[in-house]
Amino acid sequence: MPAWTELALACARAARAALRLPSDASPVAVVLGSGLGAFAERLASQTAVPFESLPGFPATTVPGHRGRLVFGDLGGVPVLALQGRLHGYEGHDAATVAFPGRVLGVLGSRALVVTNAAGGVNPDFAPGDLMRIADHLNLSGRNPLLGPNEDALGARFPDLSRAYDPRLAEALETAAKETEIALRRGIYAQITGPSYETAAEVRALRLLGADAVGMSTVPEVIAAAHQGIPCCGISCITNAAAGISHTPLSHQEVVEVARRVEGTFARLLCAFIPRAAAAVPARKALA
C-alpha cells in the first residue's frame, strides 16, 4: 500500500477517535481559508483537534489560519471543518498540501467545500465580493498526484472537467439567492507565492481568463477529484490585484477584509451546507 494511503488511514483513525466522529457519518467537509475560520465556531456540539497532533499534519504557519480540525453539527448535518490550510510557499510539496483534504475523503466526506481569500483580477470585482469558483487554472507548476498512484484512493488519471460539481454549484446559487447574498462567478488561478503577482502577471492572468488569483485551493480540489469527492469552491475577494489596485498589497489587508465579511460568508455557508448534503449521496469511509 503506498505511503500516502497508509498515512491518511492512520491520520483518519486518530482524527475519528479524537473528534468522536461516528463511523457512519458522511459529513460535508469545509476548508476555511485566510480570515474565514470563524465559521467553525457556528457548529453545534463541536470537538476539535490541532493539526500538529494528527499523524502527517504539519502545523500551519500563516496568520489567519488557526490550524484545527473541527467536527460539529449544522442543522442536523455533520460537518468537518479545517480551520486553516497548508500552502506550498510554506515549504510543502503539493502532496503534503493536499494531505488534509485526502484525510477528509478517507473519513467519508460526501462533499468538499474549499474557500480562500483571493485577489480580484476581474476589474469588475471589489474587495468583499464572494465568488463561486466555476473552474481553476493551476499555474503553480505542481500537482499532488505526482509519483506512484494511490490506487486505494482513486484512478491514475482523474478527470477534472467536472471538478467543481454542478449539483453543488446549483445548491450554492440557490442558497445565495435565498439569503440575498450577491455571488459572483469566475475562474480562480493558483500561483505558487509567497510574493504577490506583478502587474504584468496580472495582465497575463486576465488574458488567460482568470477572475481571481491566490496561492492555495487547487491541490485540495485535485485530490478530491482523484478520490471521487464532489467539490465546490468560494473565493472571498479581499483586494484588487497588482496593476488594478493603487495601493501596495499586504497579507494584513487580506485577513482584515476577509474578517470584515465573515458574517456574510458564514450566513452563506449556513444556508448552503444543508443543501450540499442533500445534493450529493453519502460516501463510505475508508477508516
Buried (B, 14 or more C-beta within 10 A) or exposed (E): EBEBBBBBBBBBBBBBEBBEBEEEBBBBBBBBBBBBBBBBEBBEEBEBBBBEEBBBBBEBEBEBBBBBBBBBBBEEBBBBBBBBBBBBBBEBBBBBBBBBBBBBBBBBBBBBBBBBBBBBBBEEBEBBBBBBBBBBBBBBEBBBBEEEBBEBBBEEEBEBEEBBBEBBBEBBBBBBEEBEBEBBEBBBBBBEBEEBBEEEBBBBBBEEEBBBBBBBBBBBBBBBBBBEBBBBBBBBBBBBBBBBBEEEBEBEBBBBBBBBBBEBBBBBBBBBBBBBBEBBEEBEBBB
